[in-house]
Amino acid sequence: MEPGEFSFPNDADVLRGRVLITDKENNRVQVVRPPIGQ
């Protein structure tokens, strides 16, 4: 598995303009800030 790659993404939410994605198999939460105005 490559860095930043999800094994089992099981939930997502938006908080303060960022997207939070939980990965059940990797025991982590990845935070993504989408580009603005695109």
mmCIF entry with sequence, helices, sheets and N, C-alpha, C, O atoms, coordinates in Angstrom:
data_MODEL
# 
_entry.id   MODEL 
# 
_entity.id                         1 
_entity.type                       polymer 
_entity.pdbx_number_of_molecules   1 
# 
_entity_poly.entity_id                      1 
_entity_poly.type                           'polypeptide(L)' 
_entity_poly.nstd_linkage                   no 
_entity_poly.nstd_monomer                   no 
_entity_poly.pdbx_seq_one_letter_code       MEPGEFSFPNDADVLRGRVLITDKENNRVQVVRPPIGQ 
_entity_poly.pdbx_seq_one_letter_code_can   MEPGEFSFPNDADVLRGRVLITDKENNRVQVVRPPIGQ 
_entity_poly.pdbx_strand_id                 A 
# 
loop_
_entity_poly_seq.entity_id 
_entity_poly_seq.num 
_entity_poly_seq.mon_id 
_entity_poly_seq.hetero 
1 1  MET n 
1 2  GLU n 
1 3  PRO n 
1 4  GLY n 
1 5  GLU n 
1 6  PHE n 
1 7  SER n 
1 8  PHE n 
1 9  PRO n 
1 10 ASN n 
1 11 ASP n 
1 12 ALA n 
1 13 ASP n 
1 14 VAL n 
1 15 LEU n 
1 16 ARG n 
1 17 GLY n 
1 18 ARG n 
1 19 VAL n 
1 20 LEU n 
1 21 ILE n 
1 22 THR n 
1 23 ASP n 
1 24 LYS n 
1 25 GLU n 
1 26 ASN n 
1 27 ASN n 
1 28 ARG n 
1 29 VAL n 
1 30 GLN n 
1 31 VAL n 
1 32 VAL n 
1 33 ARG n 
1 34 PRO n 
1 35 PRO n 
1 36 ILE n 
1 37 GLY n 
1 38 GLN n 
# 
_struct_asym.id          A 
_struct_asym.entity_id   1 
# 
_struct_sheet.id               AA1 
_struct_sheet.type             ? 
_struct_sheet.number_strands   3 
_struct_sheet.details          ? 
# 
loop_
_struct_sheet_order.sheet_id 
_struct_sheet_order.range_id_1 
_struct_sheet_order.range_id_2 
_struct_sheet_order.offset 
_struct_sheet_order.sense 
AA1 1 2 ? anti-parallel 
AA1 2 3 ? anti-parallel 
# 
loop_
_struct_sheet_range.sheet_id 
_struct_sheet_range.id 
_struct_sheet_range.beg_label_comp_id 
_struct_sheet_range.beg_label_asym_id 
_struct_sheet_range.beg_label_seq_id 
_struct_sheet_range.pdbx_beg_PDB_ins_code 
_struct_sheet_range.end_label_comp_id 
_struct_sheet_range.end_label_asym_id 
_struct_sheet_range.end_label_seq_id 
_struct_sheet_range.pdbx_end_PDB_ins_code 
_struct_sheet_range.beg_auth_comp_id 
_struct_sheet_range.beg_auth_asym_id 
_struct_sheet_range.beg_auth_seq_id 
_struct_sheet_range.end_auth_comp_id 
_struct_sheet_range.end_auth_asym_id 
_struct_sheet_range.end_auth_seq_id 
AA1 1 PRO A 9  ? LEU A 15 ? PRO A 9  LEU A 15 
AA1 2 ARG A 18 ? ASP A 23 ? ARG A 18 ASP A 23 
AA1 3 ARG A 28 ? VAL A 32 ? ARG A 28 VAL A 32 
# 
loop_
_atom_site.group_PDB 
_atom_site.id 
_atom_site.type_symbol 
_atom_site.label_atom_id 
_atom_site.label_alt_id 
_atom_site.label_comp_id 
_atom_site.label_asym_id 
_atom_site.label_entity_id 
_atom_site.label_seq_id 
_atom_site.pdbx_PDB_ins_code 
_atom_site.Cartn_x 
_atom_site.Cartn_y 
_atom_site.Cartn_z 
_atom_site.occupancy 
_atom_site.B_iso_or_equiv 
_atom_site.pdbx_formal_charge 
_atom_site.auth_seq_id 
_atom_site.auth_comp_id 
_atom_site.auth_asym_id 
_atom_site.auth_atom_id 
_atom_site.pdbx_PDB_model_num 
ATOM 1   N N  . MET A 1 1  ? 0.838   -1.176 0.000  1.00 0.00 ? 1  MET A N  1 
ATOM 2   C CA . MET A 1 1  ? 0.000   0.000  0.000  1.00 0.00 ? 1  MET A CA 1 
ATOM 3   C C  . MET A 1 1  ? 0.889   1.248  0.000  1.00 0.00 ? 1  MET A C  1 
ATOM 4   O O  . MET A 1 1  ? 1.869   1.323  0.741  1.00 0.00 ? 1  MET A O  1 
ATOM 5   N N  . GLU A 1 2  ? 0.541   2.204  -0.822 1.00 0.00 ? 2  GLU A N  1 
ATOM 6   C CA . GLU A 1 2  ? 1.291   3.457  -0.955 1.00 0.00 ? 2  GLU A CA 1 
ATOM 7   C C  . GLU A 1 2  ? 0.865   4.453  0.132  1.00 0.00 ? 2  GLU A C  1 
ATOM 8   O O  . GLU A 1 2  ? -0.258  4.371  0.628  1.00 0.00 ? 2  GLU A O  1 
ATOM 9   N N  . PRO A 1 3  ? 1.748   5.395  0.511  1.00 0.00 ? 3  PRO A N  1 
ATOM 10  C CA . PRO A 1 3  ? 1.367   6.430  1.464  1.00 0.00 ? 3  PRO A CA 1 
ATOM 11  C C  . PRO A 1 3  ? 0.163   7.223  0.942  1.00 0.00 ? 3  PRO A C  1 
ATOM 12  O O  . PRO A 1 3  ? 0.105   7.570  -0.238 1.00 0.00 ? 3  PRO A O  1 
ATOM 13  N N  . GLY A 1 4  ? -0.781  7.501  1.817  1.00 0.00 ? 4  GLY A N  1 
ATOM 14  C CA . GLY A 1 4  ? -1.980  8.236  1.439  1.00 0.00 ? 4  GLY A CA 1 
ATOM 15  C C  . GLY A 1 4  ? -3.064  7.381  0.828  1.00 0.00 ? 4  GLY A C  1 
ATOM 16  O O  . GLY A 1 4  ? -4.152  7.878  0.537  1.00 0.00 ? 4  GLY A O  1 
ATOM 17  N N  . GLU A 1 5  ? -2.792  6.107  0.627  1.00 0.00 ? 5  GLU A N  1 
ATOM 18  C CA . GLU A 1 5  ? -3.768  5.196  0.038  1.00 0.00 ? 5  GLU A CA 1 
ATOM 19  C C  . GLU A 1 5  ? -4.633  4.603  1.150  1.00 0.00 ? 5  GLU A C  1 
ATOM 20  O O  . GLU A 1 5  ? -4.142  4.293  2.235  1.00 0.00 ? 5  GLU A O  1 
ATOM 21  N N  . PHE A 1 6  ? -5.920  4.452  0.866  1.00 0.00 ? 6  PHE A N  1 
ATOM 22  C CA . PHE A 1 6  ? -6.846  3.909  1.850  1.00 0.00 ? 6  PHE A CA 1 
ATOM 23  C C  . PHE A 1 6  ? -6.966  2.403  1.699  1.00 0.00 ? 6  PHE A C  1 
ATOM 24  O O  . PHE A 1 6  ? -6.946  1.869  0.591  1.00 0.00 ? 6  PHE A O  1 
ATOM 25  N N  . SER A 1 7  ? -7.090  1.734  2.829  1.00 0.00 ? 7  SER A N  1 
ATOM 26  C CA . SER A 1 7  ? -7.310  0.295  2.832  1.00 0.00 ? 7  SER A CA 1 
ATOM 27  C C  . SER A 1 7  ? -8.810  0.008  2.897  1.00 0.00 ? 7  SER A C  1 
ATOM 28  O O  . SER A 1 7  ? -9.334  -0.773 2.102  1.00 0.00 ? 7  SER A O  1 
ATOM 29  N N  . PHE A 1 8  ? -9.496  0.642  3.845  1.00 0.00 ? 8  PHE A N  1 
ATOM 30  C CA . PHE A 1 8  ? -10.930 0.452  4.012  1.00 0.00 ? 8  PHE A CA 1 
ATOM 31  C C  . PHE A 1 8  ? -11.552 1.756  4.495  1.00 0.00 ? 8  PHE A C  1 
ATOM 32  O O  . PHE A 1 8  ? -11.866 1.883  5.678  1.00 0.00 ? 8  PHE A O  1 
ATOM 33  N N  . PRO A 1 9  ? -11.738 2.738  3.592  1.00 0.00 ? 9  PRO A N  1 
ATOM 34  C CA . PRO A 1 9  ? -12.365 3.994  4.011  1.00 0.00 ? 9  PRO A CA 1 
ATOM 35  C C  . PRO A 1 9  ? -13.825 3.734  4.366  1.00 0.00 ? 9  PRO A C  1 
ATOM 36  O O  . PRO A 1 9  ? -14.594 3.254  3.533  1.00 0.00 ? 9  PRO A O  1 
ATOM 37  N N  . ASN A 1 10 ? -14.206 4.050  5.596  1.00 0.00 ? 10 ASN A N  1 
ATOM 38  C CA . ASN A 1 10 ? -15.551 3.701  6.022  1.00 0.00 ? 10 ASN A CA 1 
ATOM 39  C C  . ASN A 1 10 ? -16.415 4.880  6.439  1.00 0.00 ? 10 ASN A C  1 
ATOM 40  O O  . ASN A 1 10 ? -17.594 4.692  6.739  1.00 0.00 ? 10 ASN A O  1 
ATOM 41  N N  . ASP A 1 11 ? -15.864 6.096  6.468  1.00 0.00 ? 11 ASP A N  1 
ATOM 42  C CA . ASP A 1 11 ? -16.698 7.243  6.808  1.00 0.00 ? 11 ASP A CA 1 
ATOM 43  C C  . ASP A 1 11 ? -16.008 8.520  6.341  1.00 0.00 ? 11 ASP A C  1 
ATOM 44  O O  . ASP A 1 11 ? -14.786 8.570  6.204  1.00 0.00 ? 11 ASP A O  1 
ATOM 45  N N  . ALA A 1 12 ? -16.809 9.541  6.101  1.00 0.00 ? 12 ALA A N  1 
ATOM 46  C CA . ALA A 1 12 ? -16.276 10.845 5.702  1.00 0.00 ? 12 ALA A CA 1 
ATOM 47  C C  . ALA A 1 12 ? -17.173 11.928 6.283  1.00 0.00 ? 12 ALA A C  1 
ATOM 48  O O  . ALA A 1 12 ? -18.372 11.726 6.473  1.00 0.00 ? 12 ALA A O  1 
ATOM 49  N N  . ASP A 1 13 ? -16.573 13.078 6.560  1.00 0.00 ? 13 ASP A N  1 
ATOM 50  C CA . ASP A 1 13 ? -17.319 14.211 7.090  1.00 0.00 ? 13 ASP A CA 1 
ATOM 51  C C  . ASP A 1 13 ? -16.601 15.485 6.662  1.00 0.00 ? 13 ASP A C  1 
ATOM 52  O O  . ASP A 1 13 ? -15.440 15.447 6.255  1.00 0.00 ? 13 ASP A O  1 
ATOM 53  N N  . VAL A 1 14 ? -17.294 16.603 6.757  1.00 0.00 ? 14 VAL A N  1 
ATOM 54  C CA . VAL A 1 14 ? -16.704 17.900 6.438  1.00 0.00 ? 14 VAL A CA 1 
ATOM 55  C C  . VAL A 1 14 ? -16.698 18.730 7.713  1.00 0.00 ? 14 VAL A C  1 
ATOM 56  O O  . VAL A 1 14 ? -17.713 18.837 8.401  1.00 0.00 ? 14 VAL A O  1 
ATOM 57  N N  . LEU A 1 15 ? -15.543 19.318 8.022  1.00 0.00 ? 15 LEU A N  1 
ATOM 58  C CA . LEU A 1 15 ? -15.403 20.130 9.221  1.00 0.00 ? 15 LEU A CA 1 
ATOM 59  C C  . LEU A 1 15 ? -14.532 21.330 8.892  1.00 0.00 ? 15 LEU A C  1 
ATOM 60  O O  . LEU A 1 15 ? -13.366 21.177 8.527  1.00 0.00 ? 15 LEU A O  1 
ATOM 61  N N  . ARG A 1 16 ? -15.097 22.525 9.020  1.00 0.00 ? 16 ARG A N  1 
ATOM 62  C CA . ARG A 1 16 ? -14.359 23.777 8.785  1.00 0.00 ? 16 ARG A CA 1 
ATOM 63  C C  . ARG A 1 16 ? -13.654 23.805 7.436  1.00 0.00 ? 16 ARG A C  1 
ATOM 64  O O  . ARG A 1 16 ? -12.506 24.240 7.338  1.00 0.00 ? 16 ARG A O  1 
ATOM 65  N N  . GLY A 1 17 ? -14.340 23.344 6.403  1.00 0.00 ? 17 GLY A N  1 
ATOM 66  C CA . GLY A 1 17 ? -13.791 23.395 5.053  1.00 0.00 ? 17 GLY A CA 1 
ATOM 67  C C  . GLY A 1 17 ? -12.817 22.286 4.720  1.00 0.00 ? 17 GLY A C  1 
ATOM 68  O O  . GLY A 1 17 ? -12.211 22.296 3.648  1.00 0.00 ? 17 GLY A O  1 
ATOM 69  N N  . ARG A 1 18 ? -12.656 21.340 5.610  1.00 0.00 ? 18 ARG A N  1 
ATOM 70  C CA . ARG A 1 18 ? -11.767 20.200 5.357  1.00 0.00 ? 18 ARG A CA 1 
ATOM 71  C C  . ARG A 1 18 ? -12.586 18.921 5.326  1.00 0.00 ? 18 ARG A C  1 
ATOM 72  O O  . ARG A 1 18 ? -13.614 18.809 5.996  1.00 0.00 ? 18 ARG A O  1 
ATOM 73  N N  . VAL A 1 19 ? -12.123 17.966 4.548  1.00 0.00 ? 19 VAL A N  1 
ATOM 74  C CA . VAL A 1 19 ? -12.779 16.667 4.460  1.00 0.00 ? 19 VAL A CA 1 
ATOM 75  C C  . VAL A 1 19 ? -11.992 15.690 5.327  1.00 0.00 ? 19 VAL A C  1 
ATOM 76  O O  . VAL A 1 19 ? -10.781 15.541 5.158  1.00 0.00 ? 19 VAL A O  1 
ATOM 77  N N  . LEU A 1 20 ? -12.676 15.026 6.253  1.00 0.00 ? 20 LEU A N  1 
ATOM 78  C CA . LEU A 1 20 ? -12.053 14.032 7.122  1.00 0.00 ? 20 LEU A CA 1 
ATOM 79  C C  . LEU A 1 20 ? -12.523 12.654 6.673  1.00 0.00 ? 20 LEU A C  1 
ATOM 80  O O  . LEU A 1 20 ? -13.724 12.409 6.559  1.00 0.00 ? 20 LEU A O  1 
ATOM 81  N N  . ILE A 1 21 ? -11.581 11.764 6.422  1.00 0.00 ? 21 ILE A N  1 
ATOM 82  C CA . ILE A 1 21 ? -11.900 10.416 5.962  1.00 0.00 ? 21 ILE A CA 1 
ATOM 83  C C  . ILE A 1 21 ? -11.269 9.429  6.932  1.00 0.00 ? 21 ILE A C  1 
ATOM 84  O O  . ILE A 1 21 ? -10.063 9.471  7.176  1.00 0.00 ? 21 ILE A O  1 
ATOM 85  N N  . THR A 1 22 ? -12.092 8.538  7.484  1.00 0.00 ? 22 THR A N  1 
ATOM 86  C CA . THR A 1 22 ? -11.561 7.525  8.397  1.00 0.00 ? 22 THR A CA 1 
ATOM 87  C C  . THR A 1 22 ? -11.269 6.253  7.629  1.00 0.00 ? 22 THR A C  1 
ATOM 88  O O  . THR A 1 22 ? -11.995 5.871  6.711  1.00 0.00 ? 22 THR A O  1 
ATOM 89  N N  . ASP A 1 23 ? -10.184 5.607  8.031  1.00 0.00 ? 23 ASP A N  1 
ATOM 90  C CA . ASP A 1 23 ? -9.774  4.345  7.411  1.00 0.00 ? 23 ASP A CA 1 
ATOM 91  C C  . ASP A 1 23 ? -9.715  3.290  8.509  1.00 0.00 ? 23 ASP A C  1 
ATOM 92  O O  . ASP A 1 23 ? -8.807  3.288  9.340  1.00 0.00 ? 23 ASP A O  1 
ATOM 93  N N  . LYS A 1 24 ? -10.692 2.402  8.497  1.00 0.00 ? 24 LYS A N  1 
ATOM 94  C CA . LYS A 1 24 ? -10.850 1.409  9.560  1.00 0.00 ? 24 LYS A CA 1 
ATOM 95  C C  . LYS A 1 24 ? -9.656  0.456  9.669  1.00 0.00 ? 24 LYS A C  1 
ATOM 96  O O  . LYS A 1 24 ? -9.229  0.142  10.780 1.00 0.00 ? 24 LYS A O  1 
ATOM 97  N N  . GLU A 1 25 ? -9.119  -0.003 8.558  1.00 0.00 ? 25 GLU A N  1 
ATOM 98  C CA . GLU A 1 25 ? -8.022  -0.973 8.582  1.00 0.00 ? 25 GLU A CA 1 
ATOM 99  C C  . GLU A 1 25 ? -6.682  -0.351 8.963  1.00 0.00 ? 25 GLU A C  1 
ATOM 100 O O  . GLU A 1 25 ? -5.832  -1.033 9.534  1.00 0.00 ? 25 GLU A O  1 
ATOM 101 N N  . ASN A 1 26 ? -6.479  0.921  8.662  1.00 0.00 ? 26 ASN A N  1 
ATOM 102 C CA . ASN A 1 26 ? -5.212  1.591  8.979  1.00 0.00 ? 26 ASN A CA 1 
ATOM 103 C C  . ASN A 1 26 ? -5.268  2.360  10.297 1.00 0.00 ? 26 ASN A C  1 
ATOM 104 O O  . ASN A 1 26 ? -4.272  2.956  10.709 1.00 0.00 ? 26 ASN A O  1 
ATOM 105 N N  . ASN A 1 27 ? -6.435  2.351  10.966 1.00 0.00 ? 27 ASN A N  1 
ATOM 106 C CA . ASN A 1 27 ? -6.596  3.065  12.246 1.00 0.00 ? 27 ASN A CA 1 
ATOM 107 C C  . ASN A 1 27 ? -6.138  4.513  12.142 1.00 0.00 ? 27 ASN A C  1 
ATOM 108 O O  . ASN A 1 27 ? -5.313  4.968  12.935 1.00 0.00 ? 27 ASN A O  1 
ATOM 109 N N  . ARG A 1 28 ? -6.675  5.239  11.160 1.00 0.00 ? 28 ARG A N  1 
ATOM 110 C CA . ARG A 1 28 ? -6.260  6.630  10.981 1.00 0.00 ? 28 ARG A CA 1 
ATOM 111 C C  . ARG A 1 28 ? -7.403  7.467  10.434 1.00 0.00 ? 28 ARG A C  1 
ATOM 112 O O  . ARG A 1 28 ? -8.402  6.952  9.932  1.00 0.00 ? 28 ARG A O  1 
ATOM 113 N N  . VAL A 1 29 ? -7.222  8.773  10.551 1.00 0.00 ? 29 VAL A N  1 
ATOM 114 C CA . VAL A 1 29 ? -8.121  9.756  9.951  1.00 0.00 ? 29 VAL A CA 1 
ATOM 115 C C  . VAL A 1 29 ? -7.257  10.620 9.049  1.00 0.00 ? 29 VAL A C  1 
ATOM 116 O O  . VAL A 1 29 ? -6.258  11.184 9.496  1.00 0.00 ? 29 VAL A O  1 
ATOM 117 N N  . GLN A 1 30 ? -7.638  10.726 7.780  1.00 0.00 ? 30 GLN A N  1 
ATOM 118 C CA . GLN A 1 30 ? -6.895  11.581 6.854  1.00 0.00 ? 30 GLN A CA 1 
ATOM 119 C C  . GLN A 1 30 ? -7.704  12.852 6.644  1.00 0.00 ? 30 GLN A C  1 
ATOM 120 O O  . GLN A 1 30 ? -8.914  12.803 6.425  1.00 0.00 ? 30 GLN A O  1 
ATOM 121 N N  . VAL A 1 31 ? -7.023  13.985 6.714  1.00 0.00 ? 31 VAL A N  1 
ATOM 122 C CA . VAL A 1 31 ? -7.660  15.287 6.542  1.00 0.00 ? 31 VAL A CA 1 
ATOM 123 C C  . VAL A 1 31 ? -7.221  15.853 5.205  1.00 0.00 ? 31 VAL A C  1 
ATOM 124 O O  . VAL A 1 31 ? -6.027  15.943 4.917  1.00 0.00 ? 31 VAL A O  1 
ATOM 125 N N  . VAL A 1 32 ? -8.203  16.239 4.383  1.00 0.00 ? 32 VAL A N  1 
ATOM 126 C CA . VAL A 1 32 ? -7.933  16.767 3.046  1.00 0.00 ? 32 VAL A CA 1 
ATOM 127 C C  . VAL A 1 32 ? -8.552  18.152 2.955  1.00 0.00 ? 32 VAL A C  1 
ATOM 128 O O  . VAL A 1 32 ? -9.705  18.355 3.335  1.00 0.00 ? 32 VAL A O  1 
ATOM 129 N N  . ARG A 1 33 ? -7.784  19.096 2.452  1.00 0.00 ? 33 ARG A N  1 
ATOM 130 C CA . ARG A 1 33 ? -8.318  20.436 2.215  1.00 0.00 ? 33 ARG A CA 1 
ATOM 131 C C  . ARG A 1 33 ? -8.496  20.591 0.713  1.00 0.00 ? 33 ARG A C  1 
ATOM 132 O O  . ARG A 1 33 ? -7.511  20.693 -0.018 1.00 0.00 ? 33 ARG A O  1 
ATOM 133 N N  . PRO A 1 34 ? -9.752  20.609 0.238  1.00 0.00 ? 34 PRO A N  1 
ATOM 134 C CA . PRO A 1 34 ? -9.980  20.736 -1.206 1.00 0.00 ? 34 PRO A CA 1 
ATOM 135 C C  . PRO A 1 34 ? -9.566  22.115 -1.712 1.00 0.00 ? 34 PRO A C  1 
ATOM 136 O O  . PRO A 1 34 ? -9.577  23.086 -0.956 1.00 0.00 ? 34 PRO A O  1 
ATOM 137 N N  . PRO A 1 35 ? -9.200  22.198 -2.994 1.00 0.00 ? 35 PRO A N  1 
ATOM 138 C CA . PRO A 1 35 ? -8.848  23.501 -3.571 1.00 0.00 ? 35 PRO A CA 1 
ATOM 139 C C  . PRO A 1 35 ? -10.047 24.449 -3.538 1.00 0.00 ? 35 PRO A C  1 
ATOM 140 O O  . PRO A 1 35 ? -11.191 24.027 -3.707 1.00 0.00 ? 35 PRO A O  1 
ATOM 141 N N  . ILE A 1 36 ? -9.774  25.711 -3.322 1.00 0.00 ? 36 ILE A N  1 
ATOM 142 C CA . ILE A 1 36 ? -10.841 26.713 -3.241 1.00 0.00 ? 36 ILE A CA 1 
ATOM 143 C C  . ILE A 1 36 ? -11.065 27.328 -4.615 1.00 0.00 ? 36 ILE A C  1 
ATOM 144 O O  . ILE A 1 36 ? -10.112 27.681 -5.311 1.00 0.00 ? 36 ILE A O  1 
ATOM 145 N N  . GLY A 1 37 ? -12.338 27.454 -5.001 1.00 0.00 ? 37 GLY A N  1 
ATOM 146 C CA . GLY A 1 37 ? -12.690 28.116 -6.250 1.00 0.00 ? 37 GLY A CA 1 
ATOM 147 C C  . GLY A 1 37 ? -12.484 27.292 -7.497 1.00 0.00 ? 37 GLY A C  1 
ATOM 148 O O  . GLY A 1 37 ? -12.368 27.849 -8.589 1.00 0.00 ? 37 GLY A O  1 
ATOM 149 N N  . GLN A 1 38 ? -12.435 25.996 -7.366 1.00 0.00 ? 38 GLN A N  1 
ATOM 150 C CA . GLN A 1 38 ? -12.270 25.174 -8.569 1.00 0.00 ? 38 GLN A CA 1 
ATOM 151 C C  . GLN A 1 38 ? -13.438 24.256 -8.738 1.00 0.00 ? 38 GLN A C  1 
ATOM 152 O O  . GLN A 1 38 ? -13.483 23.484 -9.695 1.00 0.00 ? 38 GLN A O  1 
# 
